[in-house]
């Protein structure tokens, strides 16, 4: 019986690890509404908490492709709220701040969502080496944030 429980726990951890790897990799490939929709559908049941900011940012990206202004605002505000709430609950999470930095650096300034760019970038640079992220992903993060003012 103990072996069955142990096997279940190991299997669950392996699936969770592969899920977050996919969430990270696929997030950086999103270029159109169809890809965003497939991404959201594919990872909507991901149980890894680190996926929350990525999914929220993808939802925000839907605003770029929405036709109706009220839908644009809904997508943007819903995603923004989820990212900000995630960071409030996990203030030491480099990934959450990284995703927020990517979003804030790409949205138009008139939306007023750029107030954390400097603080998030500083936090990431100060804490990325000690984070538990895979070393290859740390390199990706650093490469991406060095292009942000």
Phi and psi restraints in degrees (value plus and minus 20) as a CYANA .aco file:
   2 UNK   PHI     -82.2   -42.2
   2 UNK   PSI     -54.5   -14.5
   3 UNK   PHI     -87.0   -47.0
   3 UNK   PSI     -56.1   -16.1
   4 UNK   PHI     -85.8   -45.8
   4 UNK   PSI     -62.1   -22.1
   5 UNK   PHI     -86.1   -46.1
   5 UNK   PSI     -64.6   -24.6
   6 UNK   PHI     -82.1   -42.1
   6 UNK   PSI     -62.8   -22.8
   7 UNK   PHI     -81.3   -41.3
   7 UNK   PSI     -63.1   -23.1
   8 UNK   PHI     -81.2   -41.2
   8 UNK   PSI     -64.6   -24.6
   9 UNK   PHI     -84.4   -44.4
   9 UNK   PSI     -64.4   -24.4
  10 UNK   PHI     -84.7   -44.7
  10 UNK   PSI     -62.5   -22.5
  11 UNK   PHI     -82.5   -42.5
  11 UNK   PSI     -64.2   -24.2
  12 UNK   PHI     -82.0   -42.0
  12 UNK   PSI     -63.6   -23.6
  13 UNK   PHI     -84.1   -44.1
  13 UNK   PSI     -57.9   -17.9
  14 UNK   PHI     -86.3   -46.3
  14 UNK   PSI     -64.2   -24.2
  15 UNK   PHI     -84.1   -44.1
  15 UNK   PSI     -59.6   -19.6
  16 UNK   PHI     -83.2   -43.2
  16 UNK   PSI     -61.5   -21.5
  17 UNK   PHI     -83.8   -43.8
  17 UNK   PSI     -64.3   -24.3
  18 UNK   PHI     -88.4   -48.4
  18 UNK   PSI     -52.7   -12.7
  19 UNK   PHI     -81.5   -41.5
  19 UNK   PSI     -68.9   -28.9
  20 UNK   PHI     -89.0   -49.0
  20 UNK   PSI     -52.3   -12.3
  21 UNK   PHI     -83.0   -43.0
  21 UNK   PSI     -64.6   -24.6
  22 UNK   PHI     -84.6   -44.6
  22 UNK   PSI     -62.0   -22.0
  23 UNK   PHI     -77.2   -37.2
  23 UNK   PSI     -67.0   -27.0
  24 UNK   PHI     -84.4   -44.4
  24 UNK   PSI     -71.2   -31.2
  25 UNK   PHI     -84.4   -44.4
  25 UNK   PSI     -67.1   -27.1
  26 UNK   PHI     -88.2   -48.2
  26 UNK   PSI     -51.1   -11.1
  27 UNK   PHI     -77.7   -37.7
  27 UNK   PSI     -61.7   -21.7
  28 UNK   PHI     -95.0   -55.0
  28 UNK   PSI     -25.2    14.8
  29 UNK   PHI    -121.7   -81.7
  29 UNK   PSI     -23.4    16.6
  30 UNK   PHI     -88.2   -48.2
  30 UNK   PSI     103.6   143.6
  31 UNK   PHI    -153.3  -113.3
  31 UNK   PSI     -29.8    10.2
  32 UNK   PHI    -172.7  -132.7
  32 UNK   PSI     152.1   192.1
  33 UNK   PHI     -82.5   -42.5
  33 UNK   PSI     -59.0   -19.0
  34 UNK   PHI     -82.3   -42.3
  34 UNK   PSI     -63.6   -23.6
  35 UNK   PHI     -85.0   -45.0
  35 UNK   PSI     -59.9   -19.9
  36 UNK   PHI     -83.0   -43.0
  36 UNK   PSI     -64.9   -24.9
  37 UNK   PHI     -83.4   -43.4
  37 UNK   PSI     -63.3   -23.3
  38 UNK   PHI     -84.6   -44.6
  38 UNK   PSI     -58.8   -18.8
  39 UNK   PHI     -82.1   -42.1
  39 UNK   PSI     -69.3   -29.3
  40 UNK   PHI     -81.9   -41.9
  40 UNK   PSI     -60.8   -20.8
  41 UNK   PHI     -87.2   -47.2
  41 UNK   PSI     -62.1   -22.1
  42 UNK   PHI     -84.2   -44.2
  42 UNK   PSI     -59.9   -19.9
  43 UNK   PHI    -127.9   -87.9
  43 UNK   PSI     -10.2    29.8
  44 UNK   PHI     -81.0   -41.0
  44 UNK   PSI     -46.7    -6.7
  45 UNK   PHI    -124.2   -84.2
  45 UNK   PSI      -3.8    36.2
  46 UNK   PHI     -84.8   -44.8
  46 UNK   PSI     108.7   148.7
  47 UNK   PHI    -114.5   -74.5
  47 UNK   PSI     -19.5    20.5
  48 UNK   PHI    -102.0   -62.0
  48 UNK   PSI     103.1   143.1
  49 UNK   PHI     -82.3   -42.3
  49 UNK   PSI     -48.0    -8.0
  50 UNK   PHI     -86.2   -46.2
  50 UNK   PSI     -33.2     6.8
  51 UNK   PHI     -97.1   -57.1
  51 UNK   PSI     -38.3     1.7
  52 UNK   PHI     -76.2   -36.2
  52 UNK   PSI     -71.1   -31.1
  53 UNK   PHI     -83.7   -43.7
  53 UNK   PSI     -55.2   -15.2
  54 UNK   PHI     -85.5   -45.5
  54 UNK   PSI     -64.7   -24.7
  55 UNK   PHI     -87.5   -47.5
  55 UNK   PSI     -57.4   -17.4
  56 UNK   PHI     -85.1   -45.1
  56 UNK   PSI     -61.9   -21.9
  57 UNK   PHI     -86.3   -46.3
  57 UNK   PSI     -57.3   -17.3
  58 UNK   PHI     -84.5   -44.5
  58 UNK   PSI     -59.6   -19.6
  59 UNK   PHI     -82.9   -42.9
  59 UNK   PSI     -60.7   -20.7
  60 UNK   PHI     -82.0   -42.0
  60 UNK   PSI     -56.9   -16.9
  61 UNK   PHI     -84.2   -44.2
  61 UNK   PSI     -45.9    -5.9
  62 UNK   PHI     -80.0   -40.0
  62 UNK   PSI     -47.7    -7.7
  63 UNK   PHI     -79.2   -39.2
  63 UNK   PSI     -53.7   -13.7
  64 UNK   PHI     -82.5   -42.5
  64 UNK   PSI     -49.9    -9.9
  65 UNK   PHI    -125.1   -85.1
  65 UNK   PSI     -29.2    10.8
  66 UNK   PHI     -90.5   -50.5
  66 UNK   PSI     126.5   166.5
  67 UNK   PHI    -106.9   -66.9
  67 UNK   PSI     -65.6   -25.6
  68 UNK   PHI    -103.6   -63.6
  68 UNK   PSI     113.7   153.7
  69 UNK   PHI     -77.8   -37.8
  69 UNK   PSI     -58.5   -18.5
  70 UNK   PHI     -85.7   -45.7
  70 UNK   PSI     -51.3   -11.3
  71 UNK   PHI     -92.4   -52.4
  71 UNK   PSI     -59.3   -19.3
  72 UNK   PHI     -77.4   -37.4
  72 UNK   PSI     -67.2   -27.2
  73 UNK   PHI     -85.4   -45.4
  73 UNK   PSI     -62.1   -22.1
  74 UNK   PHI     -81.2   -41.2
  74 UNK   PSI     -68.7   -28.7
  75 UNK   PHI     -81.3   -41.3
  75 UNK   PSI     -65.9   -25.9
  76 UNK   PHI     -83.6   -43.6
  76 UNK   PSI     -71.5   -31.5
  77 UNK   PHI     -86.0   -46.0
  77 UNK   PSI     -58.6   -18.6
  78 UNK   PHI     -83.2   -43.2
  78 UNK   PSI     -66.4   -26.4
  79 UNK   PHI     -85.1   -45.1
  79 UNK   PSI     -63.0   -23.0
  80 UNK   PHI     -79.3   -39.3
  80 UNK   PSI     -64.8   -24.8
  81 UNK   PHI     -82.4   -42.4
  81 UNK   PSI     -61.9   -21.9
  82 UNK   PHI     -86.7   -46.7
  82 UNK   PSI     -62.2   -22.2
  83 UNK   PHI     -84.0   -44.0
  83 UNK   PSI     -68.4   -28.4
  84 UNK   PHI     -83.6   -43.6
  84 UNK   PSI     -59.2   -19.2
  85 UNK   PHI     -86.4   -46.4
  85 UNK   PSI     -58.4   -18.4
  86 UNK   PHI     -81.5   -41.5
  86 UNK   PSI     -63.9   -23.9
  87 UNK   PHI     -89.0   -49.0
  87 UNK   PSI     -54.2   -14.2
  88 UNK   PHI     -82.9   -42.9
  88 UNK   PSI     -59.1   -19.1
  89 UNK   PHI     -97.6   -57.6
  89 UNK   PSI     -47.1    -7.1
  90 UNK   PHI    -152.2  -112.2
  90 UNK   PSI      46.7    86.7
  91 UNK   PHI     -85.2   -45.2
  91 UNK   PSI     -39.2     0.8
  92 UNK   PHI    -115.1   -75.1
  92 UNK   PSI     -12.7    27.3
  93 UNK   PHI    -102.4   -62.4
  93 UNK   PSI      92.5   132.5
  94 UNK   PHI     -82.6   -42.6
  94 UNK   PSI     -60.9   -20.9
  95 UNK   PHI     -82.4   -42.4
  95 UNK   PSI     -63.5   -23.5
  96 UNK   PHI     -80.1   -40.1
  96 UNK   PSI     -64.5   -24.5
  97 UNK   PHI     -88.4   -48.4
  97 UNK   PSI     -54.0   -14.0
  98 UNK   PHI     -83.0   -43.0
  98 UNK   PSI     -67.5   -27.5
  99 UNK   PHI     -83.3   -43.3
  99 UNK   PSI     -63.3   -23.3
 100 UNK   PHI     -82.4   -42.4
 100 UNK   PSI     -60.3   -20.3
 101 UNK   PHI     -81.6   -41.6
 101 UNK   PSI     -63.2   -23.2
 102 UNK   PHI     -80.0   -40.0
 102 UNK   PSI     -64.6   -24.6
 103 UNK   PHI     -84.8   -44.8
 103 UNK   PSI     -69.7   -29.7
 104 UNK   PHI     -84.9   -44.9
 104 UNK   PSI     -46.8    -6.8
 105 UNK   PHI    -102.1   -62.1
 105 UNK   PSI     -31.5     8.5
 106 UNK   PHI    -131.8   -91.8
 106 UNK   PSI     -32.8     7.2
 107 UNK   PHI    -105.8   -65.8
 107 UNK   PSI     131.2   171.2
 108 UNK   PHI     -80.0   -40.0
 108 UNK   PSI     124.5   164.5
 109 UNK   PHI     -83.7   -43.7
 109 UNK   PSI     -48.0    -8.0
 110 UNK   PHI     -85.9   -45.9
 110 UNK   PSI     -33.6     6.4
 111 UNK   PHI     -98.0   -58.0
 111 UNK   PSI     -34.5     5.5
 112 UNK   PHI      48.8    88.8
 112 UNK   PSI       8.7    48.7
 113 UNK   PHI    -137.9   -97.9
 113 UNK   PSI      45.0    85.0
 114 UNK   PHI    -159.7  -119.7
 114 UNK   PSI      -9.7    30.3
 115 UNK   PHI     -88.6   -48.6
 115 UNK   PSI     -35.1     4.9
 116 UNK   PHI    -128.2   -88.2
 116 UNK   PSI     -15.2    24.8
 117 UNK   PHI     -76.9   -36.9
 117 UNK   PSI     -72.4   -32.4
 118 UNK   PHI     -83.3   -43.3
 118 UNK   PSI     -65.5   -25.5
 119 UNK   PHI     -85.8   -45.8
 119 UNK   PSI     -61.2   -21.2
 120 UNK   PHI     -86.2   -46.2
 120 UNK   PSI     -62.9   -22.9
 121 UNK   PHI     -83.3   -43.3
 121 UNK   PSI     -64.1   -24.1
 122 UNK   PHI     -82.0   -42.0
 122 UNK   PSI     -63.0   -23.0
 123 UNK   PHI     -81.4   -41.4
 123 UNK   PSI     -65.5   -25.5
 124 UNK   PHI     -81.1   -41.1
 124 UNK   PSI     -68.7   -28.7
 125 UNK   PHI     -81.4   -41.4
 125 UNK   PSI     -55.5   -15.5
 126 UNK   PHI     -97.6   -57.6
 126 UNK   PSI     -43.3    -3.3
 127 UNK   PHI    -140.1  -100.1
 127 UNK   PSI     -25.4    14.6
 128 UNK   PHI     -85.7   -45.7
 128 UNK   PSI     -57.1   -17.1
 129 UNK   PHI     -84.3   -44.3
 129 UNK   PSI     -53.8   -13.8
 130 UNK   PHI    -111.3   -71.3
 130 UNK   PSI     -22.9    17.1
 131 UNK   PHI     -92.2   -52.2
 131 UNK   PSI     142.0   182.0
 132 UNK   PHI    -110.5   -70.5
 132 UNK   PSI      -5.8    34.2
 133 UNK   PHI     -88.9   -48.9
 133 UNK   PSI     131.0   171.0
 134 UNK   PHI     -81.2   -41.2
 134 UNK   PSI     125.8   165.8
 135 UNK   PHI     -80.4   -40.4
 135 UNK   PSI     -55.8   -15.8
 136 UNK   PHI     -85.4   -45.4
 136 UNK   PSI     -57.6   -17.6
 137 UNK   PHI     -92.7   -52.7
 137 UNK   PSI     -52.6   -12.6
 138 UNK   PHI     -79.4   -39.4
 138 UNK   PSI     -61.7   -21.7
 139 UNK   PHI     -82.8   -42.8
 139 UNK   PSI     -61.3   -21.3
 140 UNK   PHI     -81.6   -41.6
 140 UNK   PSI     -66.2   -26.2
 141 UNK   PHI     -79.9   -39.9
 141 UNK   PSI     -70.1   -30.1
 142 UNK   PHI     -81.6   -41.6
 142 UNK   PSI     -62.3   -22.3
 143 UNK   PHI     -80.1   -40.1
 143 UNK   PSI     -63.9   -23.9
 144 UNK   PHI     -90.3   -50.3
 144 UNK   PSI     -59.3   -19.3
 145 UNK   PHI     -98.2   -58.2
 145 UNK   PSI     -41.1    -1.1
 146 UNK   PHI     -90.9   -50.9
 146 UNK   PSI     -32.6     7.4
 147 UNK   PHI    -111.5   -71.5
 147 UNK   PSI     -23.3    16.7
 148 UNK   PHI    -118.5   -78.5
 148 UNK   PSI     112.0   152.0
